Structures are given as structure tokens and as C-alpha cells.
Amino acid sequence: MQKKVMSDILIRRATVEDAEAIWQIYRYYVEHTAISFEITIPGREEIQRRIQKTLSAYPYLIAEEKGKVLGYAYAGPFIPREAYAHCAEVSIYLDKDHRQSGLGRRLYEEMFLCLKEMGIRNVYACIGVPEQEDAYLTDNSARFHAHMGFQEVGRFRNSGYKFGRYYHMIWMEFLLEK
């Protein structure tokens, strides 16, 4: 994939050298939110391993401005069975100070182009949602995905437990090929 400049934002393929910046962004979500259901922040080496594993088969994209990583998105297998090879799961994380800026849309639009080139038809996102919004989780992620064209296709009640409370998990689907 060629580097692509969108206004002052550069969307590019991630490298293991981005692990520190990715770790810094992800750390906030693990430690302060229920957006990620991980309880303990993975180490930097684990982030490097995850980047390498993802890049072996799927896109892992970085959004940066003037050399500063502002967010990232990556894809992976929806279910690791051959019959699901036309499907992918996506995740996106933005620097907490760059949410609701249009950056998520830019990352996903580039991700969707990459996935289409791979022959992916169905894209899924697994999203934590609260029964009632609280200090750790709002419905912003679900609303963002709906704004991008995803539709809710499944809900698992009280499936995630973090910060002494239960949260629901939803699956949302976006069809690249309609």
C-alpha cells in the first residue's frame, strides 16, 4: 500500500516501530475505559507481536500528523475457518484528544479499500456498550460505527466485567459488497 496524504493527516501501514505510540494510545483505553475489555495493558513487546501477526495477513493502519501517531485501525480474521475467509473483524483506536474529529472515518475508509482489495466482503466490529452510560463507557463507538454504515447484528448481555460492573457487547456488520 502506498502512503496516502489526506489534508495534513498521513494514513500509512503500521510498522513494529509504531508499537510505542500504539501502546500509549491503547493504554488509556485499557486503564480508563471499558471500550477495551482487556483489564491489564499488554506490554510493548506484546504490541509489537500483535502488529507483526496482523501484518502477516491483514491491514494495520496508522494515522499520523507531523510524525505524531493520532490513531490506528487494524483488521483480522472474523472466525479462523476457511469458509469465513471473505469476512474480517476491525478495530480502531484514536488518541483520546482526537476523537470526533473525522480521523476515525479517514482510517476506516482507507481500511475498507484495503479489505476490498483482499476480497473481503463482510466487516464486523465487536463493541462494548453500557446499559446506561457511565464514566467508563458511552455509546459513542456504537454510534460512530452506525454512522459509518454498520448495523447491529447481535447483542450479548452483561458479557464484559470491568471496573466492578457488567457491560454488554454488540456485534456490528458492514457489507463492503452489497
The 8 nearest C-alpha neighbors of each residue, nearest first, counted from 0:
[[1, 2, 12, 11, 113, 3, 58, 60],
 [2, 0, 3, 11, 12, 10, 4, 9],
 [1, 3, 11, 10, 0, 4, 9, 12],
 [2, 4, 10, 9, 1, 5, 11, 8],
 [3, 5, 9, 8, 6, 10, 2, 7],
 [6, 4, 8, 7, 9, 3, 10, 105],
 [5, 7, 8, 4, 9, 64, 3, 10],
 [8, 6, 5, 64, 9, 4, 65, 63],
 [9, 7, 64, 5, 6, 63, 4, 62],
 [8, 10, 4, 63, 62, 3, 5, 64],
 [11, 9, 62, 3, 61, 4, 2, 8],
 [12, 10, 2, 61, 60, 9, 13, 3],
 [11, 13, 60, 59, 61, 14, 0, 58],
 [14, 12, 60, 61, 59, 11, 17, 15],
 [13, 15, 16, 17, 12, 50, 18, 51],
 [14, 16, 47, 17, 18, 50, 51, 13],
 [15, 17, 14, 18, 19, 47, 13, 20],
 [18, 16, 15, 20, 14, 19, 21, 13],
 [19, 17, 21, 15, 47, 16, 20, 46],
 [18, 20, 22, 21, 17, 23, 43, 16],
 [21, 19, 23, 22, 17, 18, 68, 24],
 [22, 20, 18, 24, 23, 19, 25, 17],
 [21, 23, 19, 25, 20, 24, 26, 18],
 [22, 24, 20, 26, 21, 25, 19, 27],
 [25, 23, 21, 94, 22, 26, 27, 20],
 [26, 24, 22, 28, 27, 23, 21, 29],
 [25, 27, 23, 29, 28, 24, 22, 40],
 [26, 28, 30, 25, 29, 31, 24, 23],
 [29, 27, 32, 25, 26, 31, 30, 35],
 [30, 28, 26, 27, 35, 31, 40, 37],
 [29, 31, 27, 28, 26, 32, 40, 38],
 [32, 30, 28, 27, 29, 135, 33, 26],
 [33, 31, 135, 28, 34, 29, 136, 30],
 [32, 34, 35, 135, 136, 36, 161, 127],
 [35, 33, 32, 127, 28, 136, 36, 126],
 [36, 34, 33, 37, 29, 28, 32, 127],
 [35, 37, 33, 38, 34, 159, 161, 29],
 [38, 36, 35, 39, 29, 40, 33, 41],
 [37, 39, 36, 29, 40, 161, 30, 35],
 [40, 38, 37, 41, 29, 30, 26, 42],
 [39, 41, 26, 29, 42, 38, 37, 30],
 [42, 40, 45, 39, 43, 46, 22, 44],
 [43, 41, 45, 44, 40, 46, 22, 47],
 [42, 44, 46, 45, 47, 22, 18, 19],
 [43, 45, 47, 46, 42, 48, 18, 41],
 [44, 46, 48, 42, 47, 43, 41, 49],
 [45, 47, 43, 49, 44, 48, 18, 50],
 [48, 46, 44, 50, 15, 45, 49, 18],
 [47, 49, 45, 51, 46, 50, 52, 44],
 [50, 48, 46, 52, 47, 51, 53, 45],
 [49, 51, 47, 53, 48, 52, 54, 15],
 [52, 50, 48, 54, 49, 53, 47, 55],
 [51, 53, 49, 55, 50, 54, 48, 56],
 [52, 54, 50, 55, 57, 51, 56, 49],
 [55, 53, 57, 51, 56, 52, 58, 50],
 [54, 56, 52, 53, 51, 57, 58, 50],
 [55, 57, 54, 53, 58, 52, 75, 76],
 [58, 56, 54, 53, 74, 75, 55, 59],
 [59, 57, 73, 74, 54, 60, 113, 53],
 [58, 60, 73, 13, 12, 72, 54, 74],
 [61, 59, 12, 13, 72, 71, 11, 73],
 [60, 62, 71, 11, 13, 10, 70, 12],
 [63, 61, 10, 70, 9, 69, 68, 71],
 [64, 62, 68, 67, 9, 69, 8, 66],
 [63, 65, 8, 67, 66, 7, 9, 68],
 [64, 66, 67, 63, 7, 8, 9, 68],
 [65, 67, 64, 63, 68, 9, 69, 62],
 [68, 66, 63, 64, 65, 69, 20, 62],
 [67, 69, 63, 70, 62, 20, 66, 64],
 [70, 68, 94, 63, 62, 93, 67, 97],
 [71, 69, 93, 62, 94, 92, 68, 61],
 [70, 72, 61, 60, 92, 91, 62, 93],
 [73, 71, 91, 60, 90, 59, 92, 106],
 [72, 74, 59, 90, 89, 58, 60, 91],
 [75, 73, 89, 88, 57, 58, 87, 90],
 [74, 76, 88, 87, 57, 77, 53, 89],
 [75, 77, 87, 78, 88, 79, 86, 74],
 [76, 78, 87, 88, 86, 75, 79, 83],
 [77, 79, 76, 80, 83, 87, 86, 84],
 [80, 78, 76, 77, 81, 83, 84, 82],
 [81, 79, 82, 83, 78, 84, 76, 77],
 [80, 82, 84, 83, 79, 78, 85, 76],
 [81, 83, 80, 84, 85, 79, 78, 86],
 [84, 82, 81, 85, 86, 80, 78, 77],
 [83, 85, 81, 86, 82, 80, 76, 119],
 [84, 86, 119, 83, 120, 118, 121, 87],
 [87, 85, 121, 83, 84, 119, 77, 122],
 [88, 86, 77, 76, 122, 75, 123, 74],
 [87, 89, 123, 77, 75, 74, 124, 122],
 [90, 88, 74, 124, 73, 123, 87, 75],
 [91, 89, 72, 73, 74, 124, 92, 88],
 [90, 92, 72, 71, 73, 93, 89, 103],
 [93, 91, 71, 70, 72, 94, 25, 90],
 [94, 92, 70, 95, 69, 98, 97, 71],
 [93, 95, 69, 24, 97, 96, 70, 98],
 [94, 96, 97, 98, 93, 24, 27, 28],
 [95, 97, 94, 98, 93, 69, 99, 100],
 [98, 96, 94, 95, 100, 93, 99, 69],
 [97, 99, 100, 95, 96, 93, 94, 102],
 [98, 100, 101, 97, 102, 103, 143, 96],
 [99, 101, 102, 98, 97, 103, 104, 96],
 [102, 100, 104, 103, 99, 105, 98, 97],
 [101, 103, 105, 104, 100, 106, 98, 97],
 [104, 102, 106, 105, 101, 107, 93, 91],
 [103, 105, 107, 101, 102, 106, 108, 147],
 [106, 104, 102, 108, 103, 107, 109, 101],
 [107, 105, 103, 109, 104, 108, 110, 102],
 [106, 108, 110, 104, 109, 105, 111, 103],
 [109, 107, 111, 105, 110, 106, 104, 112],
 [108, 110, 112, 106, 107, 111, 105, 113],
 [111, 109, 107, 113, 108, 112, 106, 114],
 [110, 112, 114, 108, 113, 109, 107, 115],
 [113, 111, 109, 115, 110, 114, 116, 108],
 [114, 112, 110, 116, 111, 115, 109, 117],
 [113, 115, 117, 111, 119, 116, 112, 110],
 [116, 114, 118, 112, 119, 117, 113, 111],
 [115, 117, 113, 114, 118, 112, 119, 111],
 [118, 116, 114, 115, 119, 113, 85, 57],
 [119, 117, 115, 116, 85, 120, 114, 84],
 [118, 120, 85, 115, 114, 86, 117, 121],
 [119, 121, 175, 176, 85, 174, 86, 118],
 [122, 120, 86, 174, 175, 173, 119, 87],
 [121, 123, 87, 173, 172, 88, 86, 174],
 [124, 122, 172, 88, 171, 87, 89, 173],
 [123, 125, 171, 89, 88, 170, 126, 90],
 [124, 126, 170, 169, 171, 168, 123, 127],
 [127, 125, 169, 168, 124, 170, 128, 141],
 [126, 128, 168, 34, 167, 169, 166, 129],
 [129, 127, 167, 138, 168, 166, 126, 137],
 [130, 128, 131, 166, 132, 167, 136, 137],
 [129, 131, 132, 166, 128, 167, 165, 157],
 [132, 130, 129, 133, 137, 128, 136, 138],
 [131, 133, 137, 129, 136, 130, 138, 134],
 [132, 134, 135, 136, 131, 137, 129, 130],
 [133, 135, 136, 132, 32, 137, 31, 33],
 [136, 134, 32, 33, 133, 31, 137, 34],
 [137, 135, 33, 133, 132, 134, 32, 129],
 [138, 136, 132, 139, 133, 129, 128, 135],
 [137, 139, 141, 140, 128, 142, 136, 132],
 [140, 138, 142, 137, 141, 143, 136, 144],
 [141, 139, 143, 142, 138, 144, 126, 137],
 [140, 142, 144, 138, 143, 139, 145, 126],
 [141, 143, 145, 139, 140, 144, 146, 138],
 [144, 142, 140, 146, 145, 141, 139, 147],
 [143, 145, 147, 141, 149, 146, 142, 140],
 [146, 144, 149, 142, 148, 147, 143, 150],
 [145, 147, 143, 144, 148, 142, 149, 141],
 [148, 146, 144, 145, 149, 143, 104, 107],
 [149, 147, 145, 146, 173, 144, 150, 172],
 [150, 148, 173, 145, 172, 144, 171, 147],
 [151, 149, 171, 172, 145, 152, 148, 173],
 [150, 152, 171, 170, 153, 172, 149, 169],
 [153, 151, 171, 170, 150, 172, 154, 169],
 [154, 152, 170, 169, 151, 155, 171, 168],
 [155, 153, 169, 168, 156, 170, 167, 152],
 [154, 156, 168, 167, 158, 169, 157, 153],
 [155, 157, 167, 158, 154, 168, 166, 159],
 [158, 156, 167, 166, 165, 159, 155, 160],
 [157, 159, 156, 167, 155, 166, 168, 160],
 [160, 158, 166, 165, 157, 167, 36, 161],
 [161, 159, 165, 164, 166, 158, 163, 162],
 [160, 162, 163, 164, 33, 159, 165, 36],
 [163, 161, 164, 160, 33, 135, 165, 32],
 [164, 162, 161, 160, 165, 166, 159, 33],
 [165, 163, 160, 162, 161, 166, 159, 157],
 [164, 166, 160, 157, 159, 161, 158, 167],
 [167, 165, 157, 159, 129, 128, 158, 160],
 [166, 168, 156, 157, 128, 158, 155, 127],
 [167, 169, 127, 155, 126, 128, 154, 158],
 [170, 168, 154, 126, 153, 125, 155, 127],
 [169, 171, 125, 153, 124, 152, 151, 126],
 [170, 172, 151, 150, 124, 152, 123, 149],
 [173, 171, 123, 149, 150, 122, 151, 152],
 [174, 172, 149, 122, 121, 148, 175, 123],
 [173, 175, 121, 176, 177, 120, 122, 172],
 [174, 176, 120, 121, 173, 177, 115, 122],
 [177, 175, 120, 174, 121, 115, 119, 173],
 [176, 174, 175, 120, 121, 173, 119, 122]]
